[in-house]
Amino acid sequence: MLIKAGIQFLIKGKANTNGTITDAYADDGSRLKHYIGKKLKDIPHKMNVDVTIRTSKGNTLRIIRRYNPKWEEQR
């Protein structure tokens, strides 16, 4: 209902969020067709992507994932 009303919001997702990819784009805007139908965890973690996934509960989420090499240094 929120999306139909034109409302958008941001949340910080859990690290274990892993739905089925329904659409995927790289940083340069190119479509990553070979990832459609796969799980989010199938995309290399160092790859910056903009994906739409469907969760096991049927929710559709847009996830923008950005790799930060400094984060790995801090772990």
Biopython code that builds the backbone (N, CA, C, O; Angstrom):
import numpy as np
from Bio.PDB.StructureBuilder import StructureBuilder

atoms = [
    (1, "MET", "N", (0.804, -1.187, 0.000)),
    (1, "MET", "CA", (0.000, 0.000, 0.000)),
    (1, "MET", "C", (0.855, 1.261, 0.000)),
    (1, "MET", "O", (0.507, 2.254, -0.639)),
    (2, "LEU", "N", (1.980, 1.217, 0.724)),
    (2, "LEU", "CA", (2.840, 2.394, 0.772)),
    (2, "LEU", "C", (3.391, 2.730, -0.605)),
    (2, "LEU", "O", (3.427, 3.897, -0.994)),
    (3, "ILE", "N", (3.816, 1.718, -1.338)),
    (3, "ILE", "CA", (4.381, 1.957, -2.664)),
    (3, "ILE", "C", (3.318, 2.515, -3.601)),
    (3, "ILE", "O", (3.602, 3.425, -4.379)),
    (4, "LYS", "N", (2.113, 1.990, -3.540)),
    (4, "LYS", "CA", (1.021, 2.491, -4.379)),
    (4, "LYS", "C", (0.717, 3.955, -4.069)),
    (4, "LYS", "O", (0.276, 4.706, -4.940)),
    (5, "ALA", "N", (0.957, 4.352, -2.821)),
    (5, "ALA", "CA", (0.715, 5.733, -2.410)),
    (5, "ALA", "C", (1.885, 6.642, -2.775)),
    (5, "ALA", "O", (1.810, 7.855, -2.582)),
    (6, "GLY", "N", (2.978, 6.056, -3.308)),
    (6, "GLY", "CA", (4.127, 6.862, -3.702)),
    (6, "GLY", "C", (5.101, 7.141, -2.570)),
    (6, "GLY", "O", (5.966, 8.009, -2.688)),
    (7, "ILE", "N", (4.964, 6.412, -1.484)),
    (7, "ILE", "CA", (5.831, 6.613, -0.330)),
    (7, "ILE", "C", (7.064, 5.727, -0.457)),
    (7, "ILE", "O", (6.957, 4.547, -0.790)),
    (8, "GLN", "N", (8.226, 6.298, -0.192)),
    (8, "GLN", "CA", (9.476, 5.544, -0.203)),
    (8, "GLN", "C", (10.176, 5.748, 1.126)),
    (8, "GLN", "O", (10.002, 6.778, 1.778)),
    (9, "PHE", "N", (10.972, 4.761, 1.526)),
    (9, "PHE", "CA", (11.684, 4.857, 2.790)),
    (9, "PHE", "C", (12.934, 4.006, 2.723)),
    (9, "PHE", "O", (13.049, 3.122, 1.873)),
    (10, "LEU", "N", (13.869, 4.273, 3.618)),
    (10, "LEU", "CA", (15.113, 3.514, 3.709)),
    (10, "LEU", "C", (15.158, 2.765, 5.025)),
    (10, "LEU", "O", (14.723, 3.264, 6.063)),
    (11, "ILE", "N", (15.694, 1.559, 4.960)),
    (11, "ILE", "CA", (15.946, 0.808, 6.179)),
    (11, "ILE", "C", (17.331, 0.196, 6.075)),
    (11, "ILE", "O", (17.851, 0.014, 4.974)),
    (12, "LYS", "N", (17.918, -0.114, 7.186)),
    (12, "LYS", "CA", (19.171, -0.853, 7.181)),
    (12, "LYS", "C", (18.792, -2.319, 7.289)),
    (12, "LYS", "O", (18.248, -2.757, 8.302)),
    (13, "GLY", "N", (19.084, -3.074, 6.237)),
    (13, "GLY", "CA", (18.694, -4.470, 6.205)),
    (13, "GLY", "C", (19.615, -5.353, 7.017)),
    (13, "GLY", "O", (20.743, -4.979, 7.340)),
    (14, "LYS", "N", (19.117, -6.521, 7.339)),
    (14, "LYS", "CA", (19.917, -7.510, 8.046)),
    (14, "LYS", "C", (20.901, -8.156, 7.086)),
    (14, "LYS", "O", (20.646, -8.238, 5.884)),
    (15, "ALA", "N", (21.999, -8.602, 7.605)),
    (15, "ALA", "CA", (23.022, -9.246, 6.784)),
    (15, "ALA", "C", (22.523, -10.551, 6.180)),
    (15, "ALA", "O", (23.059, -11.005, 5.170)),
    (16, "ASN", "N", (21.504, -11.162, 6.784)),
    (16, "ASN", "CA", (21.020, -12.437, 6.268)),
    (16, "ASN", "C", (19.844, -12.295, 5.295)),
    (16, "ASN", "O", (19.205, -13.290, 4.953)),
    (17, "THR", "N", (19.556, -11.077, 4.850)),
    (17, "THR", "CA", (18.509, -10.876, 3.860)),
    (17, "THR", "C", (18.941, -11.525, 2.552)),
    (17, "THR", "O", (19.970, -11.159, 1.985)),
    (18, "ASN", "N", (18.162, -12.481, 2.077)),
    (18, "ASN", "CA", (18.575, -13.204, 0.880)),
    (18, "ASN", "C", (17.354, -13.680, 0.108)),
    (18, "ASN", "O", (16.915, -14.820, 0.256)),
    (19, "GLY", "N", (16.815, -12.796, -0.712)),
    (19, "GLY", "CA", (15.670, -13.169, -1.532)),
    (19, "GLY", "C", (16.099, -13.530, -2.943)),
    (19, "GLY", "O", (17.287, -13.549, -3.264)),
    (20, "THR", "N", (15.113, -13.815, -3.774)),
    (20, "THR", "CA", (15.363, -14.129, -5.176)),
    (20, "THR", "C", (15.387, -12.832, -5.981)),
    (20, "THR", "O", (14.480, -12.009, -5.860)),
    (21, "ILE", "N", (16.401, -12.652, -6.786)),
    (21, "ILE", "CA", (16.583, -11.427, -7.565)),
    (21, "ILE", "C", (15.596, -11.389, -8.721)),
    (21, "ILE", "O", (15.506, -12.335, -9.504)),
    (22, "THR", "N", (14.851, -10.282, -8.824)),
    (22, "THR", "CA", (13.918, -10.097, -9.931)),
    (22, "THR", "C", (14.430, -9.065, -10.929)),
    (22, "THR", "O", (13.963, -9.016, -12.067)),
    (23, "ASP", "N", (15.393, -8.234, -10.506)),
    (23, "ASP", "CA", (16.010, -7.249, -11.396)),
    (23, "ASP", "C", (17.344, -6.837, -10.780)),
    (23, "ASP", "O", (17.467, -6.758, -9.558)),
    (24, "ALA", "N", (18.346, -6.574, -11.625)),
    (24, "ALA", "CA", (19.676, -6.243, -11.103)),
    (24, "ALA", "C", (20.417, -5.324, -12.068)),
    (24, "ALA", "O", (20.365, -5.504, -13.284)),
    (25, "TYR", "N", (21.114, -4.327, -11.498)),
    (25, "TYR", "CA", (21.888, -3.365, -12.275)),
    (25, "TYR", "C", (23.246, -3.141, -11.633)),
    (25, "TYR", "O", (23.377, -3.175, -10.409)),
    (26, "ALA", "N", (24.248, -2.915, -12.458)),
    (26, "ALA", "CA", (25.602, -2.600, -12.004)),
    (26, "ALA", "C", (25.740, -1.088, -11.819)),
    (26, "ALA", "O", (24.820, -0.331, -12.128)),
    (27, "ASP", "N", (26.894, -0.658, -11.314)),
    (27, "ASP", "CA", (27.163, 0.775, -11.100)),
    (27, "ASP", "C", (27.014, 1.603, -12.371)),
    (27, "ASP", "O", (26.544, 2.740, -12.326)),
    (28, "ASP", "N", (27.412, 1.035, -13.495)),
    (28, "ASP", "CA", (27.363, 1.783, -14.753)),
    (28, "ASP", "C", (25.974, 1.799, -15.386)),
    (28, "ASP", "O", (25.796, 2.356, -16.469)),
    (29, "GLY", "N", (24.992, 1.196, -14.725)),
    (29, "GLY", "CA", (23.626, 1.190, -15.225)),
    (29, "GLY", "C", (23.290, 0.004, -16.115)),
    (29, "GLY", "O", (22.150, -0.140, -16.557)),
    (30, "SER", "N", (24.278, -0.849, -16.381)),
    (30, "SER", "CA", (24.012, -2.012, -17.227)),
    (30, "SER", "C", (23.218, -3.053, -16.431)),
    (30, "SER", "O", (23.430, -3.254, -15.236)),
    (31, "ARG", "N", (22.307, -3.698, -17.136)),
    (31, "ARG", "CA", (21.459, -4.708, -16.492)),
    (31, "ARG", "C", (22.228, -6.011, -16.354)),
    (31, "ARG", "O", (22.885, -6.455, -17.295)),
    (32, "LEU", "N", (22.146, -6.613, -15.197)),
    (32, "LEU", "CA", (22.845, -7.866, -14.906)),
    (32, "LEU", "C", (21.849, -9.019, -15.042)),
    (32, "LEU", "O", (21.409, -9.592, -14.045)),
    (33, "LYS", "N", (21.501, -9.349, -16.281)),
    (33, "LYS", "CA", (20.467, -10.356, -16.558)),
    (33, "LYS", "C", (20.832, -11.732, -16.006)),
    (33, "LYS", "O", (19.946, -12.492, -15.613)),
    (34, "HIS", "N", (22.122, -12.061, -15.972)),
    (34, "HIS", "CA", (22.525, -13.395, -15.528)),
    (34, "HIS", "C", (22.306, -13.628, -14.032)),
    (34, "HIS", "O", (22.419, -14.763, -13.568)),
    (35, "TYR", "N", (21.994, -12.576, -13.269)),
    (35, "TYR", "CA", (21.705, -12.751, -11.845)),
    (35, "TYR", "C", (20.211, -12.856, -11.560)),
    (35, "TYR", "O", (19.832, -13.212, -10.445)),
    (36, "ILE", "N", (19.359, -12.561, -12.525)),
    (36, "ILE", "CA", (17.911, -12.634, -12.322)),
    (36, "ILE", "C", (17.520, -14.098, -12.100)),
    (36, "ILE", "O", (17.893, -14.979, -12.874)),
    (37, "GLY", "N", (16.767, -14.335, -11.035)),
    (37, "GLY", "CA", (16.354, -15.684, -10.668)),
    (37, "GLY", "C", (17.285, -16.340, -9.659)),
    (37, "GLY", "O", (16.981, -17.408, -9.127)),
    (38, "LYS", "N", (18.416, -15.700, -9.397)),
    (38, "LYS", "CA", (19.363, -16.232, -8.418)),
    (38, "LYS", "C", (19.142, -15.546, -7.075)),
    (38, "LYS", "O", (18.330, -14.628, -6.959)),
    (39, "LYS", "N", (19.866, -15.995, -6.077)),
    (39, "LYS", "CA", (19.770, -15.416, -4.737)),
    (39, "LYS", "C", (20.754, -14.255, -4.592)),
    (39, "LYS", "O", (21.774, -14.207, -5.279)),
    (40, "LEU", "N", (20.442, -13.336, -3.705)),
    (40, "LEU", "CA", (21.304, -12.175, -3.455)),
    (40, "LEU", "C", (22.709, -12.609, -3.058)),
    (40, "LEU", "O", (23.685, -11.962, -3.439)),
    (41, "LYS", "N", (22.824, -13.686, -2.302)),
    (41, "LYS", "CA", (24.137, -14.157, -1.854)),
    (41, "LYS", "C", (25.006, -14.652, -3.013)),
    (41, "LYS", "O", (26.212, -14.829, -2.842)),
    (42, "ASP", "N", (24.404, -14.879, -4.202)),
    (42, "ASP", "CA", (25.161, -15.337, -5.366)),
    (42, "ASP", "C", (25.967, -14.222, -6.034)),
    (42, "ASP", "O", (26.839, -14.500, -6.857)),
    (43, "ILE", "N", (25.686, -12.974, -5.690)),
    (43, "ILE", "CA", (26.437, -11.850, -6.234)),
    (43, "ILE", "C", (27.684, -11.651, -5.373)),
    (43, "ILE", "O", (27.574, -11.609, -4.147)),
    (44, "PRO", "N", (28.870, -11.528, -5.983)),
    (44, "PRO", "CA", (30.096, -11.330, -5.195)),
    (44, "PRO", "C", (29.949, -10.142, -4.240)),
    (44, "PRO", "O", (29.440, -9.087, -4.621)),
    (45, "HIS", "N", (30.397, -10.325, -3.002)),
    (45, "HIS", "CA", (30.168, -9.282, -1.993)),
    (45, "HIS", "C", (30.947, -7.991, -2.263)),
    (45, "HIS", "O", (30.626, -6.952, -1.687)),
    (46, "LYS", "N", (31.943, -8.039, -3.109)),
    (46, "LYS", "CA", (32.698, -6.819, -3.434)),
    (46, "LYS", "C", (32.122, -6.080, -4.646)),
    (46, "LYS", "O", (32.713, -5.111, -5.123)),
    (47, "MET", "N", (30.990, -6.531, -5.132)),
    (47, "MET", "CA", (30.364, -5.929, -6.312)),
    (47, "MET", "C", (29.277, -4.947, -5.877)),
    (47, "MET", "O", (28.420, -5.284, -5.060)),
    (48, "ASN", "N", (29.314, -3.736, -6.424)),
    (48, "ASN", "CA", (28.280, -2.745, -6.156)),
    (48, "ASN", "C", (27.095, -3.023, -7.059)),
    (48, "ASN", "O", (27.241, -3.104, -8.279)),
    (49, "VAL", "N", (25.907, -3.170, -6.454)),
    (49, "VAL", "CA", (24.722, -3.499, -7.243)),
    (49, "VAL", "C", (23.486, -2.775, -6.727)),
    (49, "VAL", "O", (23.426, -2.326, -5.583)),
    (50, "ASP", "N", (22.513, -2.680, -7.607)),
    (50, "ASP", "CA", (21.184, -2.164, -7.300)),
    (50, "ASP", "C", (20.231, -3.268, -7.743)),
    (50, "ASP", "O", (20.020, -3.463, -8.940)),
    (51, "VAL", "N", (19.657, -3.989, -6.787)),
    (51, "VAL", "CA", (18.817, -5.137, -7.125)),
    (51, "VAL", "C", (17.426, -5.014, -6.517)),
    (51, "VAL", "O", (17.220, -4.332, -5.513)),
    (52, "THR", "N", (16.493, -5.684, -7.148)),
    (52, "THR", "CA", (15.156, -5.856, -6.599)),
    (52, "THR", "C", (15.014, -7.333, -6.298)),
    (52, "THR", "O", (15.294, -8.179, -7.148)),
    (53, "ILE", "N", (14.577, -7.645, -5.080)),
    (53, "ILE", "CA", (14.423, -9.044, -4.700)),
    (53, "ILE", "C", (13.002, -9.308, -4.211)),
    (53, "ILE", "O", (12.283, -8.393, -3.808)),
    (54, "ARG", "N", (12.620, -10.571, -4.256)),
    (54, "ARG", "CA", (11.362, -11.013, -3.648)),
    (54, "ARG", "C", (11.750, -11.935, -2.508)),
    (54, "ARG", "O", (12.469, -12.914, -2.709)),
    (55, "THR", "N", (11.275, -11.623, -1.313)),
    (55, "THR", "CA", (11.609, -12.417, -0.136)),
    (55, "THR", "C", (10.747, -13.672, -0.077)),
    (55, "THR", "O", (9.785, -13.816, -0.832)),
    (56, "SER", "N", (11.098, -14.566, 0.818)),
    (56, "SER", "CA", (10.321, -15.794, 0.986)),
    (56, "SER", "C", (8.902, -15.517, 1.474)),
    (56, "SER", "O", (8.010, -16.349, 1.307)),
    (57, "LYS", "N", (8.693, -14.341, 2.081)),
    (57, "LYS", "CA", (7.357, -13.951, 2.542)),
    (57, "LYS", "C", (6.564, -13.223, 1.467)),
    (57, "LYS", "O", (5.425, -12.816, 1.700)),
    (58, "GLY", "N", (7.169, -13.054, 0.276)),
    (58, "GLY", "CA", (6.471, -12.420, -0.839)),
    (58, "GLY", "C", (6.640, -10.921, -0.936)),
    (58, "GLY", "O", (6.035, -10.289, -1.802)),
    (59, "ASN", "N", (7.452, -10.334, -0.062)),
    (59, "ASN", "CA", (7.697, -8.893, -0.117)),
    (59, "ASN", "C", (8.705, -8.574, -1.209)),
    (59, "ASN", "O", (9.614, -9.362, -1.467)),
    (60, "THR", "N", (8.550, -7.432, -1.846)),
    (60, "THR", "CA", (9.502, -6.964, -2.848)),
    (60, "THR", "C", (10.324, -5.847, -2.233)),
    (60, "THR", "O", (9.779, -4.876, -1.708)),
    (61, "LEU", "N", (11.657, -5.994, -2.302)),
    (61, "LEU", "CA", (12.570, -5.011, -1.728)),
    (61, "LEU", "C", (13.582, -4.568, -2.768)),
    (61, "LEU", "O", (14.049, -5.372, -3.575)),
    (62, "ARG", "N", (13.915, -3.297, -2.748)),
    (62, "ARG", "CA", (15.018, -2.787, -3.566)),
    (62, "ARG", "C", (16.214, -2.641, -2.637)),
    (62, "ARG", "O", (16.136, -1.990, -1.595)),
    (63, "ILE", "N", (17.319, -3.258, -3.032)),
    (63, "ILE", "CA", (18.529, -3.222, -2.225)),
    (63, "ILE", "C", (19.649, -2.593, -3.032)),
    (63, "ILE", "O", (19.951, -3.025, -4.145)),
    (64, "ILE", "N", (20.258, -1.569, -2.458)),
    (64, "ILE", "CA", (21.423, -0.941, -3.066)),
    (64, "ILE", "C", (22.601, -1.319, -2.188)),
    (64, "ILE", "O", (22.706, -0.880, -1.042)),
    (65, "ARG", "N", (23.478, -2.132, -2.733)),
    (65, "ARG", "CA", (24.607, -2.640, -1.952)),
    (65, "ARG", "C", (25.896, -2.013, -2.456)),
    (65, "ARG", "O", (26.195, -2.046, -3.649)),
    (66, "ARG", "N", (26.649, -1.444, -1.535)),
    (66, "ARG", "CA", (27.912, -0.797, -1.854)),
    (66, "ARG", "C", (29.030, -1.448, -1.064)),
    (66, "ARG", "O", (28.914, -1.664, 0.142)),
    (67, "TYR", "N", (30.104, -1.754, -1.753)),
    (67, "TYR", "CA", (31.275, -2.360, -1.111)),
    (67, "TYR", "C", (32.145, -1.272, -0.518)),
    (67, "TYR", "O", (32.429, -0.270, -1.175)),
    (68, "ASN", "N", (32.573, -1.465, 0.728)),
    (68, "ASN", "CA", (33.443, -0.519, 1.402)),
    (68, "ASN", "C", (34.672, -1.274, 1.902)),
    (68, "ASN", "O", (34.595, -1.959, 2.922)),
    (69, "PRO", "N", (35.816, -1.164, 1.199)),
    (69, "PRO", "CA", (37.012, -1.903, 1.619)),
    (69, "PRO", "C", (37.505, -1.502, 3.006)),
    (69, "PRO", "O", (38.143, -2.311, 3.679)),
    (70, "LYS", "N", (37.232, -0.290, 3.446)),
    (70, "LYS", "CA", (37.662, 0.151, 4.776)),
    (70, "LYS", "C", (36.928, -0.598, 5.881)),
    (70, "LYS", "O", (37.465, -0.764, 6.976)),
    (71, "TRP", "N", (35.704, -1.053, 5.606)),
    (71, "TRP", "CA", (34.946, -1.791, 6.596)),
    (71, "TRP", "C", (35.646, -3.103, 6.922)),
    (71, "TRP", "O", (35.678, -3.510, 8.083)),
    (72, "GLU", "N", (36.212, -3.776, 5.913)),
    (72, "GLU", "CA", (36.913, -5.025, 6.137)),
    (72, "GLU", "C", (38.174, -4.812, 6.974)),
    (72, "GLU", "O", (38.553, -5.678, 7.764)),
    (73, "GLU", "N", (38.818, -3.666, 6.801)),
    (73, "GLU", "CA", (40.013, -3.354, 7.578)),
    (73, "GLU", "C", (39.679, -3.189, 9.056)),
    (73, "GLU", "O", (40.500, -3.497, 9.920)),
    (74, "GLN", "N", (38.478, -2.704, 9.345)),
    (74, "GLN", "CA", (38.078, -2.431, 10.724)),
    (74, "GLN", "C", (37.608, -3.684, 11.454)),
    (74, "GLN", "O", (37.540, -3.684, 12.683)),
    (75, "ARG", "N", (37.283, -4.754, 10.724)),
    (75, "ARG", "CA", (36.768, -5.959, 11.371)),
    (75, "ARG", "C", (37.815, -6.692, 12.112)),
    (75, "ARG", "O", (37.536, -7.730, 12.711)),
]
sb = StructureBuilder()
sb.init_structure("model")
sb.init_model(0)
sb.init_chain("A")
sb.init_seg("    ")
for serial, (resi, resn, name, xyz) in enumerate(atoms, 1):
    if name == "N":
        sb.init_residue(resn, " ", resi, " ")
    sb.init_atom(name, np.array(xyz, "f"), 0.0, 1.0, " ", f" {name:<3s}", serial, name[0])
structure = sb.get_structure()
